[in-house]
Amino acid sequence: MAQSLSLYRRLRRRVRRLPAGTQAYYVEWMRQHFIAHRDEPEERAAMMRERALSDALWIEKKFAAVSDADVVRLGRSLREPADPEDKGRAASGGLARFPSTSHW
């Protein structure tokens, strides 16, 4: 358990290096996963800690060349439709609308 808490603190410090627009997402994702897996056996927890470190390195490399302004622009471009006639997707948060399936 102590190793997992140490890793959690270490990863929280690493999240501060990411662009500001992404930090909240990764902090919340990490917190939820640490809580969900706190009762894992030690062998599995050791494997998960190794995987968490490799994933953290991958995420840092992913954002190494991306600035905060790029993240904001990317977020806007995902919300705004590229095609002016595709306004239905923008109104629904970027997802296509499907008929209700309440009859199931």
Backbone as a ProteinNet text record, in pm:
[ID]
protein_1_A
[PRIMARY]
MAQSLSLYRRLRRRVRRLPAGTQAYYVEWMRQHFIAHRDEPEERAAMMRERALSDALWIEKKFAAVSDADVVRLGRSLREPADPEDKGRAASGGLARFPSTSHW
[TERTIARY]
81.8	0	86.1	195.9	283.5	346.5	381.1	439.4	337.2	212.5	108.1	83.3	82.4	64.1	181.5	300.8	419.2	409.8	365.9	349.6	242	133	25.2	77.3	152.8	209.6	304.7	384.3	480	408	302.7	227.1	152.4	102.7	36.2	133.8	259.3	359.9	387.2	385.9	409.4	294.7	174	58.6	74.3	141.7	162.1	245.2	319.7	400.6	318.3	199.5	114.4	50	-2.2	-73.7	-191.1	-216.5	-319.7	-456.5	-488.2	-618.8	-639.9	-533.8	-546.3	-528.3	-478.3	-443.2	-562.4	-673.9	-791	-838	-836.5	-879.3	-790.3	-658.6	-567.6	-566.3	-581.9	-589.3	-712.2	-825.9	-949.6	-943	-891.4	-879.6	-790.5	-677.4	-582	-643.1	-709.6	-771.1	-874	-958.8	-1061.8	-1001.2	-894.7	-833.9	-756.9	-693.8	-626.3	-728.5	-840.6	-944.7	-1004.3	-1030.7	-1093.9	-1005.6	-874.3	-782.5	-704.9	-753	-677.2	-673.4	-762.9	-766.6	-702.7	-622.1	-557.6	-449.2	-425	-313.5	-179.3	-77.7	50.1	114.5	106	166.3	100.9	-29.7	-103.7	-77.2	-70.5	-44	93.5	192.4	327	324.2	250.6	239.2	167.9	64.5	-10.6	74.4	161.4	250.3	347.8	403.8	495.2	423.1	302.6	224.2	190.6	159.6	127	245.9	366	485	508.4	492	511.8	403.8	280.5	173.5	200.1	253.7	285.1	392	492.6	596.5	536.6	446.3	383.5	302.9	228.7	146.5	235	345.3	436.9	494.1	531.1	582.8	475	353.4	241.2	223.2	236.7	215	344.4	457.7	585.6	590.1	533.6	539.6	411.1	320.1	190.6	186.7	149.6	137.6	-6	-26.8	-162.2	-255.4	-205.6	-289.1	-333.1	-245.3	-281.5	-391.1	-383.7	-486	-620.2	-622.8	-747.6	-802.5	-715.4	-761	-814.3	-747.1	-792.4	-929	-948.3	-1077.3	-1187.8	-1158.8	-1260.4	-1289.9	-1186.5	-1209.5	-1289.2	-1278.9	-1358.3	-1504.2	-1531.4	-1669.4	-1737.1	-1661.1	-1719.7	-1719.4	-1826.5	-1830.4	-1741.9	-1674.7	-1592	-1680.7	-1793.9	-1887.3	-2001	-2025.8	-2132.1	-2269.9	-2292.1	-2422.5	-2438.1	-2331.7	-2334.3	-2354.5	-2452.4	-2475.8	-2538.9	-2602.4	-2664.8	-2562.4	-2444.5	-2339.5	-2287	-2269.1	-2216	-2314	-2441.5	-2542.8	-2548.1	-2510.7	-2516.2	-2380.7	-2290.4	-2160.9	-2064.1	-2083.6	-1991.7	-2030.9	-2139.2	-2182.1	-2307.5	-2318	-2436.8	-2556.4	-2671.9	-2792.8	-2855.8	-2899.2	-2965	-3104.5	-3196.2	-3330.2	-3329.8	-3426.8	-3436.5	-3458.1	-3395.1	-3413.3	-3486.3	-3575.5	-3645	-3742.7	-3774.5	-3868.9	-3804.7	-3677.1	-3609.6	-3639.8
-119.5	0	125.8	123.1	240	270.9	164.7	186.4	249.1	207.9	263.7	410.7	444.9	585.8	671.1	616.3	687.1	711.2	608.5	623.3	726.1	724.3	820.6	963.5	990.7	1124.9	1160.7	1064.5	1087.8	1121.2	1046.4	1071.8	1204.5	1241.1	1371.9	1485	1472	1573.2	1576.3	1460.1	1454.7	1519.4	1506.9	1566	1717.5	1778.4	1923.8	1968.4	1877.6	1910.5	1911.5	1854.3	1848.2	1983.8	2005.5	2131	2148.6	2273.5	2304.5	2249.2	2246.9	2200	2050.5	1975.2	1830.1	1780.9	1863.6	1819.6	1767	1836	1794	1655	1628.6	1498.1	1387.2	1404.2	1299.3	1282.5	1388.8	1377.1	1295.8	1326.8	1255.7	1110.2	1085.9	949.2	866.7	925.4	855.2	826.3	923.8	906	793	793.4	689.6	550.2	538.8	407.3	360.5	450.4	410.2	362.9	430.2	389.7	254.8	237.6	114.8	-8.3	9.9	-104.9	-111.5	-48.5	-46.2	-181	-271	-401.5	-513.1	-478.9	-579.9	-654.1	-780.3	-853.8	-786.8	-809.6	-740.6	-769.4	-892.6	-924.9	-842.5	-838.5	-760.9	-611.9	-564.9	-423.6	-384.5	-472.6	-444.3	-429.9	-519.1	-509.7	-380.6	-344.4	-223.2	-98.4	-98.2	15.8	31.9	-79.3	-73.5	-18.4	-65.4	-19.7	129.3	173.4	314.4	404	359.9	438.9	445.7	332.8	334.4	418.4	412.4	495.5	643.3	676.3	816.2	869.6	788	830.1	852.4	762.9	776.5	906.4	936.6	1057.8	1182.4	1180.4	1294.9	1316.2	1207.8	1219.8	1270.1	1226	1267.2	1418.8	1478.2	1621.2	1702.8	1640.4	1711.5	1825.5	1806.2	1908.4	1989.1	1971	2038.4	2148.4	2268.1	2378.7	2386.8	2469.9	2490.7	2544.4	2634.6	2692.4	2584.4	2489	2379.9	2293.1	2268.4	2187	2257.1	2387.7	2463.7	2462.2	2484	2481.1	2344	2238	2103.2	2078.5	2122	2105.7	2177.4	2299	2373.8	2304.9	2257.1	2195.3	2066.4	1999.3	1878.5	1910.8	2030.2	2068.4	2135.5	2200.2	2272	2182	2177.7	2092.6	2148.9	2059.5	2102.5	2142	2074.8	2102.2	2188.4	2307.4	2393.8	2328.1	2228.4	2162.8	2058	2031.8	1930	1993.8	2081.5	2154.4	2065.8	1956.7	1867.8	1802.9	1774.6	1714.4	1813.2	1939.5	2039.1	2063.1	2062.1	2087.1	1972.8	1854	1739.6	1710.1	1807.7	1787	1711.9	1713.4	1647.7	1505.2	1456.1	1320	1321.5	1223.2	1213.5	1177.1	1227.3	1195	1068.1	985.3	861.4	860.7	788.7	782.6	719.5	755.1	703.3	552.9	486.3	341.1	306	396.6	374.6	258.4	210.2	99.7	-33.7	-38.8	-164	-191.1
0	0	0	75.5	84.3	-51.2	-126.9	-259	-353.2	-341.7	-427.7	-395.3	-266.4	-228.4	-274.8	-264.7	-312.3	-463.1	-536	-681.1	-712.8	-637.7	-660.5	-646.1	-539.9	-520.4	-633.5	-673.6	-782.9	-914	-942.9	-1065.7	-1059.5	-940.6	-926.9	-958.5	-916.3	-948.8	-1099.1	-1162.1	-1306.6	-1385.3	-1333.7	-1401.9	-1411.8	-1315.2	-1318.1	-1437	-1497.7	-1616	-1744.3	-1739.1	-1857.7	-1883.3	-2005.6	-2033	-1936.9	-1900.6	-1801.3	-1840.7	-1967.9	-2012.8	-1996.4	-1969.6	-1956.6	-1814.1	-1726.4	-1591.5	-1513	-1516.8	-1439	-1481.6	-1611	-1660.7	-1604.9	-1616.2	-1573.4	-1421.7	-1346.1	-1200	-1160.8	-1218.6	-1184.3	-1230.1	-1349.8	-1401.2	-1309.7	-1271.5	-1186.5	-1048.4	-989.9	-858	-860.2	-962.4	-971.7	-984.5	-1064.7	-1083.8	-960.7	-889.9	-767.1	-663.7	-654.2	-558.8	-599.6	-727.6	-775.1	-755.3	-755.7	-748.5	-617.7	-512.4	-387.1	-316.6	-348.5	-281.8	-364.5	-462.1	-547.1	-468.7	-502.1	-439.7	-476.1	-394	-411.7	-548	-597.4	-727.9	-838.7	-835.5	-937.5	-919.9	-796.8	-771.3	-824.5	-810.6	-862.1	-1013.9	-1081.2	-1227.5	-1266.9	-1192.4	-1223.7	-1201.7	-1099.8	-1077.2	-1191.9	-1240.4	-1355.4	-1477.7	-1499.7	-1614.7	-1600.8	-1479.5	-1456.4	-1490.4	-1453.7	-1486	-1636.8	-1705.3	-1851.2	-1919.7	-1869.5	-1925.3	-1901.5	-1783	-1752.9	-1847	-1876.1	-1971.3	-2109.9	-2151.1	-2282.1	-2289.6	-2184.2	-2181.4	-2184.7	-2110	-2112.3	-2251.8	-2319.4	-2456.7	-2550.7	-2528.9	-2612.9	-2609.4	-2491.6	-2476.8	-2479.4	-2505.4	-2502.1	-2602.6	-2719.6	-2823.8	-2834.9	-2740.1	-2746.1	-2640.5	-2681.1	-2585.8	-2534.3	-2431.9	-2379.2	-2486.8	-2570.5	-2675.9	-2774.5	-2803.3	-2893.6	-2833.2	-2704.6	-2637.8	-2643.4	-2619.6	-2625.2	-2766.3	-2866.2	-3005.8	-3042.4	-2998.4	-3027.9	-2965.6	-2842.1	-2775.8	-2849.1	-2896.7	-2973.2	-3104.9	-3172.7	-3303.2	-3289.8	-3176.9	-3157.2	-3130.3	-3073.7	-3044.5	-3163.3	-3250.1	-3363.1	-3485.8	-3560.3	-3679.1	-3789.2	-3859.7	-3972.8	-4090.4	-4103	-4211.4	-4156.6	-4215.3	-4163.7	-4163	-4248.2	-4253.2	-4143.1	-4068.3	-3964.2	-3827.6	-3814.9	-3690	-3583.4	-3619.3	-3522.9	-3431.5	-3486	-3403.8	-3302.4	-3338.9	-3246.2	-3132.1	-3161.7	-3058.3	-2957.3	-2999.6	-2909.2	-2846.8	-2845.5	-2783	-2871.7	-3002.7	-3093.4	-3126.1	-3071.8	-3098.7	-3183.5	-3269.4	-3352.6	-3266	-3299.9	-3224	-3278.3	-3187.1	-3224.9	-3165	-3226.4	-3170.8	-3032.5	-2954.5	-2818.4	-2819.8	-2724.9	-2714.3	-2586	-2542.1	-2417.2	-2423.6	-2542.8	-2554.2	-2518.2	-2500.5	-2465.4	-2325.7
[MASK]
++++++++++++++++++++++++++++++++++++++++++++++++++++++++++++++++++++++++++++++++++++++++++++++++++++++++

